Amino acid sequence: MIKHVYAVVLLLFIFVTGCEKDEPVKKVEKESQNLTTLKVIADSEEALAAFRMEEDNIQKKFGIQLEYYFPNRMNDNVEDFLFASKETYDLYILFPGKIPQYVERDMLLPLDPYIQSDPSYEEIIPIYRNMYMHYNDHDYGVVYDGDAHFLFYRTDIFEKYSKEYEEQFGTPLLPPKTWEEYDKIAKFLTRDEDGDGKIDIYGTATFTGDAKRYIWFAERYLSMGGKYFDENMNPQIQSKLGVESLQSWIDLRNSGATPPNAMYDWIDLNNVFLQGKVAMVVQWGDTSRFSFDEGKWDSQIANKVDWTVVPGDDPNSPRGGVWIGRVLGISSETAKQEEAWKVIQYLTSKDVSSKLVTSLQTINDPYRESHLSLKGKGAFPNEEVQEKFLSVLEESLAHTNADLMLPGGWEYMQALDEKIGLALIGQLTAQEALDQTAIEWNRITESYGREQQKIYYQKWLAKLEEVSNR
């Protein structure tokens, strides 16, 4: 496919990160001049893979051709460009946690009448249906990618060092169930296997790049019984528990059990694990199928990986999370909302979505109840592995976490993310990072109104508790 960059788009996106506009698969020719064109903007080219798989069918079925806009590399802040742009798009692929930002700017069309007219959406898994799509009494998106975190580990490495571990610690070397076990095993498995004085295998690696590293802190902190706020919206992350959670992550990095000075994003973290450089990693569930992909992902560890739920310390607290994910939304400014809805309804339909969440070409993960009982091998070598993936996914959805969905929710997390980043490179202590975050959180709360935020936060907590009890 030939790519070219529109000058205006390029100039605007270079300021942020660089953005390309892709031509549709088939150029508009004389016989296709009556096609309706929809402009789709996403956080990455990877997020558009499902559209590409189905674009010919969409053109034939609905007379719609698609134009794609995306940054050169997966970018968590495409909104820096989008909110400043006067360009009009028809379809958004966006993180659910960012829906409040779009709604505040009146950029999303409420989808209630469309969704209510399609009973098939009743089978969307409740945590995705309620935590991804619904905000402020309206549905603003349809789930397109139902993310969930797993713990991945190298079975061959665990087996190789199992006897030594048991001799040293008196317990079998098994996938860690707590963060304390996780850190201990990561340190133990960090190895100079050929005796040349260089580490050949690290125990683990973590997401330390901008924008999403808050998740790796939140999973530790929330699973230990931590809370973001009290009932009056006073921050709680700077508490003793919060500091201990962040300090344990800092100590893990400083122990030498992770690649030194690494600032990994999602792609980097997948690569370091799939190329056999680390023994275990917490990542999104699609890494399971990528581990068998010796083409695009150049996996060196096919058939040497297993997965389970993310560690957690307090059995009464949530662990893991359905972090990030993606929904499809319609621009409030589009004149083609009916056509946009046809594309959304088609891509998220039971039959089409079942194909998209089992393909090596996409990064889309299951989000319908029917996806959890899909037959066949999917993107895996055999049906047994597919069943294992779906089983762990279902277990991961029980009593779990989700992104904060309230006014300023993404702002809260990005303030936390920035300070965590400074702590991880030693510019702030854990206490300083979380104290400064708490100050910023109070500022954000006051900007939206403390009383309003108290109501939103309590509603969010109640909804999360309701939908995560499977």
C-alpha positions in Angstrom: 0.0 0.0 0.0 1.4 3.4 -1.0 1.5 5.9 1.9 1.7 9.6 1.4 1.5 12.5 3.9 -0.7 15.4 3.5 1.3 18.6 4.1 -1.1 20.2 6.6 -1.5 17.0 8.6 2.2 16.5 8.5 3.0 20.0 9.8 0.5 19.7 12.6 1.6 16.2 13.7 5.3 16.8 13.5 4.8 19.2 16.4 3.4 16.3 18.4 4.9 13.1 17.1 4.5 12.8 13.3 1.3 11.6 11.7 0.5 9.9 8.4 -2.7 9.8 6.4 -3.1 6.5 4.6 -4.8 6.1 1.3 -7.7 3.6 1.2 -6.8 0.2 -0.2 -8.6 1.1 -3.5 -8.2 4.6 -4.9 -11.4 6.5 -5.8 -11.8 5.9 -9.5 -14.6 6.7 -12.0 -16.7 3.7 -11.1 -16.4 4.4 -7.3 -17.1 8.1 -7.3 -20.4 7.6 -5.6 -18.7 6.0 -2.5 -19.0 7.8 0.8 -15.7 8.5 2.4 -15.3 8.3 6.2 -12.2 9.7 7.9 -11.0 7.5 10.8 -8.4 8.7 13.4 -6.7 6.4 15.8 -3.8 6.3 18.3 -1.8 4.0 16.1 -1.7 2.1 12.8 -2.0 -1.1 14.9 -5.4 0.0 16.1 -6.6 0.3 12.5 -5.7 -3.3 11.6 -9.3 -4.6 12.0 -10.6 -1.8 9.7 -8.0 -2.8 7.1 -9.1 -6.5 7.3 -12.7 -5.5 6.6 -12.4 -2.5 4.4 -13.2 -4.3 1.2 -16.3 -5.9 2.7 -17.4 -2.5 4.1 -17.0 -0.9 0.7 -19.0 -3.7 -1.1 -21.7 -3.9 1.6 -22.2 -0.2 2.4 -20.6 1.8 -0.4 -18.2 3.3 2.1 -14.4 3.8 1.7 -12.2 4.6 4.6 -9.3 7.1 5.1 -7.0 6.6 8.0 -5.1 9.1 10.2 -2.6 8.0 12.8 0.7 8.9 14.4 3.9 7.2 13.1 4.2 5.3 16.3 1.6 4.3 18.8 0.9 7.5 20.7 -1.0 8.0 23.9 -1.6 11.7 23.4 -3.0 12.0 19.8 -5.5 14.3 21.4 -2.8 17.0 21.7 -3.1 17.3 18.0 -6.8 16.5 17.7 -8.1 19.0 20.2 -6.1 21.8 18.6 -7.1 20.8 15.0 -9.8 22.3 12.9 -9.9 19.1 10.8 -13.2 17.2 11.0 -13.1 13.4 11.3 -16.0 11.0 11.2 -14.9 8.1 13.4 -12.7 8.0 16.4 -10.8 5.0 17.8 -10.2 6.1 21.4 -9.3 4.9 24.8 -12.4 4.7 27.0 -10.7 6.6 29.8 -10.5 9.6 27.5 -14.2 9.8 26.7 -14.7 12.5 29.4 -12.2 14.7 27.6 -14.1 14.4 24.3 -17.5 14.9 26.0 -16.3 18.1 27.7 -15.4 19.4 24.3 -18.7 18.2 22.8 -16.9 16.1 20.3 -18.8 12.8 20.6 -22.3 11.9 19.5 -24.3 10.0 22.1 -25.0 6.5 20.7 -27.9 5.6 23.0 -30.6 5.2 20.2 -28.3 3.2 18.0 -27.2 0.8 20.8 -30.7 0.4 22.1 -31.9 -0.7 18.7 -29.4 -3.5 18.5 -30.1 -6.2 21.1 -26.8 -8.0 20.3 -25.0 -5.5 22.4 -26.6 -6.9 25.5 -24.0 -9.7 25.4 -21.1 -7.4 25.8 -19.2 -8.4 28.9 -20.5 -6.1 31.7 -17.2 -4.6 32.7 -16.6 -3.5 29.1 -20.2 -2.5 28.5 -20.4 -0.3 31.6 -16.8 0.8 32.2 -15.8 1.4 28.6 -19.0 2.6 26.8 -21.1 4.5 29.4 -20.4 7.9 30.8 -22.5 10.6 32.4 -25.8 8.7 31.6 -25.0 8.1 27.9 -23.2 5.6 25.7 -20.5 7.4 23.7 -18.7 4.4 22.2 -18.9 0.8 21.3 -16.2 -1.6 22.5 -13.8 -2.5 19.8 -10.9 -3.9 21.8 -11.5 -5.4 25.3 -8.1 -5.2 27.0 -7.0 -7.1 30.1 -3.6 -7.6 31.8 -2.0 -11.0 32.2 1.2 -12.3 33.7 3.3 -14.0 31.1 6.2 -16.3 32.0 8.8 -18.5 30.3 8.0 -22.1 31.1 11.4 -23.3 30.0 13.2 -20.9 32.3 11.0 -21.7 35.2 11.6 -25.4 34.7 15.3 -25.0 34.3 15.8 -23.2 37.6 13.0 -24.9 39.6 15.3 -27.2 41.6 17.7 -24.5 42.5 14.9 -22.2 43.6 13.4 -24.8 45.8 16.7 -25.6 47.4 17.3 -21.9 48.1 13.8 -20.9 49.2 12.1 -24.2 50.2 9.2 -23.7 47.9 8.5 -24.7 44.3 9.2 -22.2 41.6 5.7 -21.3 40.4 4.2 -18.2 38.8 4.0 -15.5 41.5 0.7 -14.9 43.2 1.8 -11.8 45.1 4.0 -8.8 44.2 6.5 -9.9 46.8 6.9 -13.2 45.1 7.0 -11.5 41.8 10.0 -9.3 42.8 11.8 -12.2 44.5 11.4 -14.5 41.4 12.5 -11.7 39.1 15.7 -11.1 41.0 16.4 -14.9 41.2 15.9 -15.5 37.5 18.2 -12.6 36.4 21.2 -14.6 35.0 24.6 -14.4 33.4 24.2 -17.8 31.8 27.5 -18.0 30.0 29.7 -16.6 32.7 31.0 -13.6 30.6 30.0 -11.0 33.2 27.0 -9.8 31.2 23.3 -10.5 32.0 21.8 -12.8 29.4 18.3 -13.0 30.9 16.5 -10.5 33.1 13.9 -11.5 35.5 11.3 -9.1 34.2 10.7 -5.7 32.5 8.1 -3.1 33.0 6.3 -0.4 31.1 8.4 2.7 31.9 7.7 4.9 28.9 5.3 7.9 29.2 1.6 7.8 29.6 0.8 4.2 30.7 3.4 3.5 33.4 0.8 4.6 36.0 -0.9 1.2 35.4 2.1 -0.8 36.6 2.0 1.3 39.9 -1.8 1.1 40.2 -1.9 -2.7 39.9 0.5 -3.0 42.8 -1.1 -0.3 44.9 -4.8 -1.2 44.4 -4.2 -4.9 44.9 -2.7 -4.1 48.3 -5.9 -2.4 49.3 -5.1 1.1 48.2 -7.6 3.7 47.1 -7.2 6.8 44.9 -9.3 9.1 47.0 -11.3 9.1 50.2 -15.0 9.9 50.3 -14.2 13.7 50.2 -11.8 13.3 47.2 -8.7 13.7 49.3 -5.9 11.8 47.6 -4.7 8.7 49.3 -1.8 7.6 47.0 0.7 9.5 49.1 -0.1 7.3 52.1 2.3 4.7 53.6 0.8 2.0 51.4 1.2 4.1 48.2 4.8 4.9 49.0 5.6 1.2 49.8 4.0 0.2 46.5 6.1 2.6 44.4 9.2 2.0 46.4 9.0 -1.8 45.8 8.9 -1.1 42.0 11.9 1.3 42.3 13.8 -1.3 44.4 13.0 -3.9 41.7 14.5 -1.7 39.0 17.5 -0.8 41.1 18.2 -4.5 41.9 19.3 -5.2 38.4 16.4 -7.6 37.7 15.2 -5.4 34.8 17.1 -4.1 31.8 19.0 -1.0 32.9 17.8 2.5 32.0 15.0 1.0 29.8 12.1 3.3 29.0 9.8 0.8 27.4 6.5 1.5 25.7 4.0 -1.3 24.7 5.9 -2.2 21.5 9.3 -2.3 23.3 7.9 -4.4 26.2 6.5 -6.9 23.8 9.7 -7.1 21.8 12.0 -7.6 24.8 9.8 -10.5 26.0 9.1 -12.1 22.6 12.8 -12.0 21.7 13.7 -14.0 24.8 15.4 -11.3 26.9 13.2 -11.5 30.1 11.7 -14.4 32.0 8.3 -12.8 32.8 6.3 -9.7 32.1 2.9 -8.2 32.9 1.3 -7.2 29.6 -2.0 -7.0 27.7 -3.6 -10.4 26.8 -2.8 -10.2 23.1 0.9 -10.9 23.9 -0.3 -14.5 24.2 -1.0 -14.8 20.5 1.9 -12.7 19.6 4.2 -15.2 21.3 3.4 -17.6 18.4 3.9 -15.0 15.7 7.4 -15.6 14.2 6.6 -13.2 11.4 5.5 -9.7 12.4 6.7 -10.0 16.0 9.7 -12.2 15.3 8.9 -14.3 18.4 11.8 -16.4 19.6 9.7 -18.0 22.4 6.9 -19.9 20.6 5.7 -22.8 22.8 7.8 -21.6 25.7 5.3 -19.3 27.3 2.4 -19.6 29.6 0.1 -17.0 31.2 -1.9 -16.5 34.3 -3.6 -13.7 36.3 -1.6 -10.7 37.5 -0.3 -10.9 41.1 -2.2 -9.4 43.9 -1.6 -9.1 47.6 -4.9 -8.6 49.4 -7.4 -11.3 48.4 -10.3 -8.8 49.1 -8.8 -6.2 46.7 -8.9 -6.1 42.9 -6.0 -7.2 40.9 -4.9 -6.8 37.2 -7.2 -4.6 35.2 -9.0 -3.9 31.9 -6.7 -1.0 31.4 -6.9 1.2 28.3 -8.9 -0.8 25.7 -10.5 1.0 22.7 -14.0 2.1 21.7 -15.4 3.4 18.4 -17.1 6.7 18.6 -18.8 9.1 16.1 -17.8 12.7 15.8 -20.6 15.1 16.8 -19.6 17.2 13.8 -19.9 14.6 11.1 -22.6 14.9 8.5 -22.3 11.1 8.0 -23.4 9.7 11.3 -25.6 7.0 9.7 -22.7 5.7 7.6 -20.4 5.9 10.6 -22.8 3.8 12.6 -23.0 1.2 9.9 -19.3 0.7 10.1 -19.3 0.5 13.9 -22.2 -1.9 14.0 -20.5 -4.1 11.3 -17.1 -4.2 12.9 -18.4 -4.9 16.4 -21.1 -7.4 15.4 -20.9 -10.9 16.9 -19.7 -12.6 13.7 -17.2 -10.1 12.5 -15.8 -9.2 15.9 -15.2 -12.9 16.6 -12.9 -13.0 13.6 -11.1 -9.8 14.5 -10.3 -10.9 18.1 -8.8 -14.2 17.0 -6.5 -12.8 14.3 -2.7 -12.3 14.4 -3.2 -9.3 12.2 -5.1 -7.3 14.9 -4.5 -6.1 18.5 -8.1 -6.5 19.3 -9.1 -8.7 22.3 -12.4 -10.3 23.3 -15.2 -8.3 24.8 -18.4 -10.2 24.1 -19.7 -13.1 26.2 -19.7 -15.2 23.0 -16.0 -14.5 22.5 -15.3 -16.4 25.7 -16.7 -19.6 24.2 -15.3 -19.4 20.7 -14.4 -22.8 19.2 -11.4 -23.6 17.1 -7.8 -22.6 17.5 -8.2 -18.9 16.7 -4.7 -17.3 16.4 -3.1 -20.1 18.4 -1.5 -23.4 17.3 -4.4 -25.5 18.6 -7.7 -25.3 20.3 -6.3 -26.2 23.7 -4.1 -23.1 23.8 -7.1 -20.9 22.7 -9.2 -22.4 25.6 -6.4 -21.6 28.0 -6.3 -18.0 26.9 -10.0 -17.6 27.2 -10.0 -19.2 30.6 -7.3 -16.9 32.0 -9.1 -13.9 30.4 -12.3 -14.8 32.1 -10.5 -15.3 35.5 -8.8 -11.9 35.0 -12.1 -10.1 34.6 -13.2 -11.1 38.1 -12.7 -8.5 40.8 -10.4 -6.4 38.7 -9.5 -2.7 38.0 -10.5 -0.3 35.3 -9.4 3.2 34.2 -10.8 6.1 36.2 -13.9 7.3 34.2 -14.8 10.7 35.5 -14.1 14.3 34.6 -10.4 14.8 34.6 -9.8 11.0 34.9 -7.0 11.0 32.3 -5.5 14.1 33.8 -5.3 12.5 37.2 -3.5 9.5 35.8 -1.1 11.5 33.6 -0.1 13.7 36.6 0.7 10.4 38.5 2.4 9.0 35.5 4.8 12.0 35.2 5.8 11.9 38.8 6.3 8.1 38.8 8.6 8.5 35.8 10.8 11.0 37.8 10.9 8.6 40.7 11.9 5.7 38.6 15.0 7.6 37.3 15.9 8.8 40.8 15.0 12.5 40.4 12.3 12.2 43.1 11.9 9.8 46.0 8.8 7.7 46.1 7.3 10.0 48.9 8.1 13.2 47.0 6.6 11.8 43.8 3.4 10.9 45.4 3.2 14.0 47.5 3.6 16.1 44.4 1.0 14.0 42.6 -1.5 14.5 45.5 -1.0 18.3 45.2 -1.7 18.1 41.5 -4.7 15.9 42.0 -6.2 18.4 44.5 -5.7 21.1 41.8 -7.5 19.0 39.2 -10.4 18.2 41.7 -10.9 21.9 42.5 -10.9 22.8 38.8 -13.8 20.5 38.2 -15.5 21.1 41.5 -14.9 18.9 44.6 -18.6 18.2 45.2 -19.2 17.1 41.6 -16.0 14.9 41.7 -17.1 13.2 44.9 -20.3 12.1 43.2 -18.6 10.9 40.0 -16.0 9.0 42.0 -18.4 7.2 44.2 -20.6 6.2 41.3 -17.5 4.9 39.5 -16.5 2.8 42.5 -20.0 1.4 42.8 -20.2 0.5 39.1 -16.8 -1.1 39.1 -17.7 -3.2 42.1 -20.9 -4.3 40.5 -19.6 -5.3 37.1 -16.3 -6.9 38.2 -18.0 -9.6 40.3 -18.4 -12.4 37.7 
